[in-house]
Amino acid sequence: MAISLYRRVATKVEVQDISRHGIWLYARGREFLLPFEDYPWFKDAKVSAVYNVKLLHRSHLYWPDLDVDLDVESLEHPEEYPLVAKVMPNTRLSRPRHTESACGARGGSSNRWLNL
C-alpha cells in the first residue's frame, strides 16, 4: 500500500494556480512557484495550455501546447541551472514576405494564382 501511495505522489503533476507573479506547480510531492520573470513562456500563454502539463519519466515536465520542457531537478536545485531563458519570436506564425518573383515584378500578375 505504501509503495502504491508513493508512486501516485511521485508521478502526479498539476498546475495548482496561476497568479500575476507566476504559476504554482505541484510535482513529485512538492510545490513550486515558477515566476514569469524566470519562465516567460507561461506569461502570455492560454490558461488551458498552462494547465496542460505532463510528467514524463518521473522528472521531465512537458507542456505540449507550449512546447516547453523542464526537468524537476532544475526546479528543486535552480542554483545548479543558471541559464536564463529568452523568449524568441515564433517565426512559424509570421506571414511569409512576398519576393519579387512571387509578386510578379518581372511583368506577371501581382497574384500568380489568379493569372489564367
C-alpha positions as CSV (number, residue, x, y, z in Angstrom):
1,M,0.0,0.0,0.0
2,A,2.8,2.4,0.9
3,I,4.5,1.8,-2.5
4,S,1.3,2.5,-4.4
5,L,0.8,5.8,-2.5
6,Y,4.5,6.7,-3.2
7,R,4.0,6.0,-6.9
8,R,0.9,8.2,-7.1
9,V,2.7,11.1,-5.3
10,A,5.9,10.7,-7.4
11,T,4.0,10.6,-10.7
12,K,1.4,13.3,-10.0
13,V,1.9,16.8,-11.5
14,E,-0.6,19.6,-11.7
15,V,-0.7,23.4,-12.0
16,Q,-2.5,24.5,-8.9
17,D,-2.8,28.2,-9.5
18,I,-1.8,31.0,-11.9
19,S,-1.2,34.3,-10.2
20,R,0.1,37.6,-11.6
21,H,3.6,36.6,-10.5
22,G,3.8,33.1,-11.9
23,I,2.3,29.6,-11.8
24,W,2.1,27.3,-8.8
25,L,3.1,23.8,-9.8
26,Y,2.8,20.6,-7.7
27,A,5.2,17.9,-8.8
28,R,6.7,14.9,-7.1
29,G,5.2,15.7,-3.8
30,R,6.4,19.3,-3.7
31,E,5.0,22.7,-4.6
32,F,7.0,25.1,-6.8
33,L,6.5,28.7,-7.8
34,L,7.6,29.3,-11.4
35,P,7.8,33.2,-11.7
36,F,7.0,34.7,-15.0
37,E,10.3,36.6,-14.8
38,D,12.3,33.3,-14.9
39,Y,9.8,31.3,-17.0
40,P,8.5,33.8,-19.6
41,W,6.8,31.1,-21.8
42,F,3.9,31.0,-19.4
43,K,3.2,34.7,-19.1
44,D,1.1,35.2,-22.2
45,A,0.0,31.6,-22.8
46,K,-3.6,30.5,-22.7
47,V,-4.7,29.2,-19.3
48,S,-5.7,25.9,-20.8
49,A,-2.2,25.5,-22.3
50,V,-0.5,26.2,-18.9
51,Y,-2.7,23.7,-17.1
52,N,-2.0,21.0,-19.7
53,V,1.2,19.6,-18.2
54,K,2.5,16.1,-18.3
55,L,5.1,14.3,-16.1
56,L,7.2,12.0,-18.2
57,H,9.9,9.7,-17.0
58,R,9.4,10.8,-13.4
59,S,11.3,14.0,-13.8
60,H,10.5,15.5,-17.2
61,L,7.8,18.1,-17.2
62,Y,6.2,18.8,-20.6
63,W,3.7,21.3,-21.8
64,P,2.7,20.0,-25.2
65,D,0.6,23.1,-26.2
66,L,3.6,25.4,-25.5
67,D,6.4,23.0,-26.5
68,V,8.1,23.7,-23.1
69,D,10.2,21.1,-21.4
70,L,11.6,21.4,-17.8
71,D,13.3,18.9,-15.5
72,V,12.0,18.8,-12.0
73,E,15.6,18.8,-10.9
74,S,16.0,22.3,-12.2
75,L,13.1,23.4,-10.0
76,E,14.5,21.6,-6.9
77,H,18.0,23.0,-7.4
78,P,17.8,26.2,-9.5
79,E,21.3,27.2,-8.4
80,E,22.7,24.3,-10.5
81,Y,20.9,25.5,-13.6
82,P,22.0,29.2,-14.1
83,L,20.9,29.6,-17.7
84,V,18.1,32.0,-18.2
85,A,15.5,31.5,-21.0
86,K,14.9,34.1,-23.7
87,V,11.6,34.5,-25.4
88,M,12.1,34.2,-29.1
89,P,9.6,35.3,-31.8
90,N,7.7,32.5,-33.3
91,T,8.7,32.7,-36.9
92,R,6.4,29.8,-37.8
93,L,3.3,32.0,-37.2
94,S,4.5,35.0,-39.1
95,R,3.4,35.5,-42.7
96,P,5.9,34.9,-45.4
97,R,7.1,38.0,-47.2
98,H,6.5,38.3,-50.9
99,T,9.5,38.1,-53.1
100,E,9.9,39.8,-56.4
101,S,9.2,36.6,-58.4
102,A,6.1,35.8,-56.3
103,C,4.7,39.3,-56.8
104,G,5.2,39.3,-60.5
105,A,7.9,42.0,-60.6
106,R,9.0,40.7,-64.0
107,G,5.8,41.7,-65.7
108,G,3.5,39.0,-64.5
109,S,0.3,39.4,-62.4
110,S,0.6,40.5,-58.8
111,N,-1.4,37.5,-57.8
112,R,0.1,34.5,-59.5
113,W,-2.7,32.1,-58.6
114,L,-5.3,34.1,-60.5
115,N,-3.2,34.6,-63.6
116,L,-5.0,32.5,-66.1
